[in-house]
Amino acid sequence: MTVAIRLRPEQSVDAAVALLRGMQPQIRQAAQPQVQGRALEFLTEPFALTRIGTGTSGLRATYRRPLLAVLFVVGLVLLLACANIANLQLARAAARGHEWSLRRALGASRWRLARPLVIESLLMAALGAGGGLAFASWASRLVVAGMSTASNRIALGGAAFAQSLTRLGLVDEYRLVLQPIALGRGLPLFKDLVVPIRFELVEAETYRTGAALHVYHVVR
């Protein structure tokens, strides 16, 4: 069960969680479902609050553990790679010990001796970071493609991506949640439309917080 609430300006998330968990036994008792006179397990997990500024999705709960496992494995591989590179650097430094002693005896400063090592390390770090960003961009699309099915297509993108789909006429249904607050900023969903879009309201629901859910179908 997912419920959207709004905190008071002076109320913290931890205080709200403590308040909800204190009320959880009463909520469970009042809403406890029963089948043939037998109470079912209901609201057994402690209440938790998560910020929904970017929306909510069931995908997070479904793929959280697999993605955390992948993250752990990737982090372990990265740690081993860094340890191997550090050993190689130390081995190279030990092999060049005689050269550095000779250059030091000829009057070279410590910074002049260390400068090539610093430049090599920065260059390796930049190449590794660039390669990691490129791989992450490719791998994120691969993961999203793997989560998509024939009946449930999943795409990765932001407001600009949604605007492109709207302009191309590839969206059949819009689910808009209207919040009773005006921020005066943000990205518009409908921008640079070639032709006007006609909508048909198929569902509307209001909440006690003042928010309203409107479901629209596009009229072709």
Kinemage of the C-alpha trace (Angstrom):
@kinemage 1
@onewidth
@group {chain A} dominant
@subgroup {mainchain}
@vectorlist {calphas} color= white
{ca met a 1} P 0.000 0.000 0.000
{ca thr a 2} L 1.343 3.422 -0.994
{ca val a 3} L -0.011 6.613 0.563
{ca ala a 4} L 1.122 10.154 -0.320
{ca ile a 5} L 1.287 12.623 2.552
{ca arg a 6} L 2.586 16.145 3.042
{ca leu a 7} L 4.742 17.036 6.009
{ca arg a 8} L 4.381 20.224 7.968
{ca pro a 9} L 7.123 22.794 7.278
{ca glu a 10} L 8.637 22.295 10.744
{ca gln a 11} L 8.279 18.490 10.732
{ca ser a 12} L 11.197 16.238 9.850
{ca val a 13} L 10.999 12.899 8.070
{ca asp a 14} L 12.267 11.006 11.133
{ca ala a 15} L 9.611 12.571 13.341
{ca ala a 16} L 6.885 11.691 10.831
{ca val a 17} L 8.118 8.087 10.623
{ca ala a 18} L 8.105 7.760 14.414
{ca leu a 19} L 4.565 9.173 14.548
{ca leu a 20} L 3.263 6.822 11.845
{ca arg a 21} L 4.869 3.760 13.428
{ca gly a 22} L 3.301 4.683 16.758
{ca met a 23} L -0.118 4.754 15.061
{ca gln a 24} L 0.489 1.577 13.034
{ca pro a 25} L -1.086 -0.880 15.545
{ca gln a 26} L -4.316 1.155 15.644
{ca ile a 27} L -4.376 1.441 11.833
{ca arg a 28} L -3.763 -2.285 11.468
{ca gln a 29} L -6.534 -3.143 13.927
{ca ala a 30} L -9.043 -0.812 12.267
{ca ala a 31} L -8.349 -2.040 8.716
{ca gln a 32} L -7.537 -5.708 9.451
{ca pro a 33} L -9.081 -7.897 6.704
{ca gln a 34} L -10.643 -11.214 7.716
{ca val a 35} L -11.487 -14.317 5.720
{ca gln a 36} L -13.918 -16.805 7.288
{ca gly a 37} L -13.429 -15.196 10.669
{ca arg a 38} L -9.641 -15.544 10.515
{ca ala a 39} L -7.469 -12.423 10.511
{ca leu a 40} L -4.937 -12.182 7.707
{ca glu a 41} L -1.424 -10.810 7.932
{ca phe a 42} L -1.727 -7.106 7.206
{ca leu a 43} L 0.678 -4.165 7.516
{ca thr a 44} L 3.300 -6.301 9.241
{ca glu a 45} L 6.247 -4.270 7.942
{ca pro a 46} L 6.994 -0.979 9.720
{ca phe a 47} L 5.839 2.173 7.953
{ca ala a 48} L 8.520 4.032 6.006
{ca leu a 49} L 8.588 7.401 4.271
{ca thr a 50} L 10.274 8.018 0.937
{ca arg a 51} L 10.451 11.328 -0.883
{ca ile a 52} L 8.358 11.247 -4.057
{ca gly a 53} L 9.598 14.399 -5.720
{ca thr a 54} L 10.546 12.300 -8.757
{ca gly a 55} L 7.440 10.096 -8.617
{ca thr a 56} L 6.796 6.552 -7.470
{ca ser a 57} L 7.205 3.286 -9.315
{ca gly a 58} L 6.904 -0.401 -8.512
{ca leu a 59} L 10.089 -1.037 -10.476
{ca arg a 60} L 12.152 0.241 -7.554
{ca ala a 61} L 10.858 -2.466 -5.230
{ca thr a 62} L 11.117 -5.157 -7.920
{ca tyr a 63} L 14.672 -4.505 -9.055
{ca arg a 64} L 16.222 -2.991 -5.922
{ca arg a 65} L 17.973 -6.148 -4.681
{ca pro a 66} L 19.244 -7.360 -8.090
{ca leu a 67} L 20.658 -3.928 -8.888
{ca leu a 68} L 22.272 -3.671 -5.447
{ca ala a 69} L 23.884 -7.072 -6.047
{ca val a 70} L 25.197 -5.885 -9.417
{ca leu a 71} L 26.466 -2.687 -7.768
{ca phe a 72} L 28.305 -4.714 -5.112
{ca val a 73} L 29.955 -6.957 -7.720
{ca val a 74} L 30.988 -3.984 -9.868
{ca gly a 75} L 32.395 -2.198 -6.820
{ca leu a 76} L 34.388 -5.305 -5.853
{ca val a 77} L 35.810 -5.632 -9.375
{ca leu a 78} L 36.694 -1.922 -9.360
{ca leu a 79} L 38.445 -2.300 -6.005
{ca leu a 80} L 40.513 -5.236 -7.294
{ca ala a 81} L 41.414 -3.299 -10.449
{ca cys a 82} L 42.532 -0.298 -8.390
{ca ala a 83} L 44.636 -2.553 -6.150
{ca asn a 84} L 46.327 -4.137 -9.198
{ca ile a 85} L 47.085 -0.737 -10.721
{ca ala a 86} L 48.502 0.485 -7.405
{ca asn a 87} L 50.793 -2.573 -7.242
{ca leu a 88} L 51.965 -1.911 -10.797
{ca gln a 89} L 52.714 1.697 -9.931
{ca leu a 90} L 54.687 0.637 -6.865
{ca ala a 91} L 56.613 -1.929 -8.904
{ca arg a 92} L 57.476 0.706 -11.498
{ca ala a 93} L 58.574 3.097 -8.773
{ca ala a 94} L 60.821 0.444 -7.209
{ca ala a 95} L 62.363 -0.356 -10.611
{ca arg a 96} L 63.159 3.324 -11.182
{ca gly a 97} L 64.712 3.815 -7.737
{ca his a 98} L 68.278 3.838 -9.105
{ca glu a 99} L 67.320 6.389 -11.777
{ca trp a 100} L 65.730 8.693 -9.235
{ca ser a 101} L 68.743 8.435 -6.918
{ca leu a 102} L 70.997 9.448 -9.784
{ca arg a 103} L 68.757 12.360 -10.836
{ca arg a 104} L 68.530 13.475 -7.222
{ca ala a 105} L 72.312 13.441 -6.957
{ca leu a 106} L 72.498 15.606 -10.099
{ca gly a 107} L 70.345 18.267 -8.453
{ca ala a 108} L 66.773 17.467 -9.463
{ca ser a 109} L 64.168 18.684 -6.987
{ca arg a 110} L 61.643 16.383 -5.333
{ca trp a 111} L 58.754 17.989 -7.230
{ca arg a 112} L 60.531 17.397 -10.549
{ca leu a 113} L 60.926 13.743 -9.653
{ca ala a 114} L 57.317 13.398 -8.522
{ca arg a 115} L 55.786 15.381 -11.402
{ca pro a 116} L 55.832 12.511 -13.958
{ca leu a 117} L 54.155 10.191 -11.461
{ca val a 118} L 51.459 12.778 -10.700
{ca ile a 119} L 50.801 13.347 -14.417
{ca glu a 120} L 50.623 9.591 -15.086
{ca ser a 121} L 48.216 9.077 -12.190
{ca leu a 122} L 45.951 11.954 -13.286
{ca leu a 123} L 45.951 10.691 -16.880
{ca met a 124} L 45.040 7.163 -15.784
{ca ala a 125} L 42.291 8.516 -13.513
{ca ala a 126} L 40.841 10.650 -16.335
{ca leu a 127} L 40.880 7.745 -18.787
{ca gly a 128} L 39.293 5.449 -16.203
{ca ala a 129} L 36.574 7.971 -15.342
{ca gly a 130} L 35.799 8.612 -19.019
{ca gly a 131} L 35.630 4.908 -19.754
{ca gly a 132} L 33.429 4.342 -16.697
{ca leu a 133} L 30.980 7.066 -17.741
{ca ala a 134} L 30.767 5.686 -21.270
{ca phe a 135} L 30.220 2.156 -19.962
{ca ala a 136} L 27.599 3.359 -17.446
{ca ser a 137} L 25.668 5.151 -20.188
{ca trp a 138} L 25.656 2.009 -22.338
{ca ala a 139} L 24.956 -0.376 -19.449
{ca ser a 140} L 22.007 1.675 -18.119
{ca arg a 141} L 20.262 1.384 -21.469
{ca leu a 142} L 21.054 -2.329 -21.544
{ca val a 143} L 19.546 -2.843 -18.072
{ca val a 144} L 16.400 -0.913 -18.999
{ca ala a 145} L 16.064 -2.908 -22.212
{ca gly a 146} L 16.385 -6.120 -20.201
{ca met a 147} L 13.561 -5.040 -17.863
{ca ser a 148} L 11.210 -4.275 -20.763
{ca thr a 149} L 8.756 -6.894 -21.958
{ca ala a 150} L 6.431 -7.144 -24.941
{ca ser a 151} L 3.496 -5.933 -22.842
{ca asn a 152} L 5.375 -3.487 -20.614
{ca arg a 153} L 7.815 -1.267 -22.452
{ca ile a 154} L 10.198 0.694 -20.245
{ca ala a 155} L 12.190 3.679 -21.471
{ca leu a 156} L 14.819 5.751 -19.686
{ca gly a 157} L 14.624 9.518 -20.043
{ca gly a 158} L 13.631 12.821 -18.559
{ca ala a 159} L 11.373 15.735 -19.423
{ca ala a 160} L 12.986 16.274 -22.832
{ca phe a 161} L 12.394 12.614 -23.686
{ca ala a 162} L 8.724 12.882 -22.667
{ca gln a 163} L 8.365 16.025 -24.782
{ca ser a 164} L 9.803 14.192 -27.795
{ca leu a 165} L 7.338 11.313 -27.374
{ca thr a 166} L 4.481 13.811 -27.103
{ca arg a 167} L 5.480 15.670 -30.259
{ca leu a 168} L 5.748 12.392 -32.184
{ca gly a 169} L 2.302 11.293 -31.007
{ca leu a 170} L 3.589 8.141 -29.302
{ca val a 171} L 1.717 8.650 -26.010
{ca asp a 172} L -1.801 7.209 -25.725
{ca glu a 173} L -2.499 7.895 -22.056
{ca tyr a 174} L -1.459 10.592 -19.626
{ca arg a 175} L -1.688 10.258 -15.852
{ca leu a 176} L -1.350 13.710 -14.363
{ca val a 177} L -1.196 14.300 -10.617
{ca leu a 178} L -2.057 17.893 -9.766
{ca gln a 179} L -0.650 19.159 -6.481
{ca pro a 180} L -2.203 22.209 -4.712
{ca ile a 181} L 1.004 24.217 -4.877
{ca ala a 182} L 2.580 26.585 -7.422
{ca leu a 183} L 6.376 26.493 -7.678
{ca gly a 184} L 6.807 28.898 -10.588
{ca arg a 185} L 9.555 26.783 -12.153
{ca gly a 186} L 10.162 23.445 -13.832
{ca leu a 187} L 10.032 21.996 -17.335
{ca pro a 188} L 6.743 22.005 -19.269
{ca leu a 189} L 5.414 18.670 -20.474
{ca phe a 190} L 3.710 20.030 -23.602
{ca lys a 191} L 6.173 22.184 -25.502
{ca asp a 192} L 6.631 23.078 -29.191
{ca leu a 193} L 3.626 21.039 -30.322
{ca val a 194} L 3.185 20.826 -34.077
{ca val a 195} L -0.577 20.220 -33.829
{ca pro a 196} L -2.919 20.577 -30.830
{ca ile a 197} L -3.642 17.448 -28.800
{ca arg a 198} L -7.209 16.608 -27.824
{ca phe a 199} L -7.785 14.675 -24.615
{ca glu a 200} L -10.640 12.626 -23.228
{ca leu a 201} L -10.942 12.455 -19.452
{ca val a 202} L -11.463 8.797 -18.481
{ca glu a 203} L -10.786 8.894 -14.740
{ca ala a 204} L -10.474 11.472 -11.995
{ca glu a 205} L -9.740 10.974 -8.330
{ca thr a 206} L -9.128 13.413 -5.518
{ca tyr a 207} L -7.231 12.911 -2.274
{ca arg a 208} L -7.554 14.426 1.147
{ca thr a 209} L -4.266 16.255 0.686
{ca gly a 210} L -5.844 18.307 -2.095
{ca ala a 211} L -4.020 16.440 -4.869
{ca ala a 212} L -6.010 15.174 -7.828
{ca leu a 213} L -5.256 12.376 -10.292
{ca his a 214} L -6.504 12.900 -13.854
{ca val a 215} L -6.227 10.137 -16.452
{ca tyr a 216} L -6.563 11.277 -20.036
{ca his a 217} L -6.681 9.325 -23.293
{ca val a 218} L -5.507 10.987 -26.475
{ca val a 219} L -8.261 11.407 -29.074
{ca arg a 220} L -6.896 10.268 -32.439
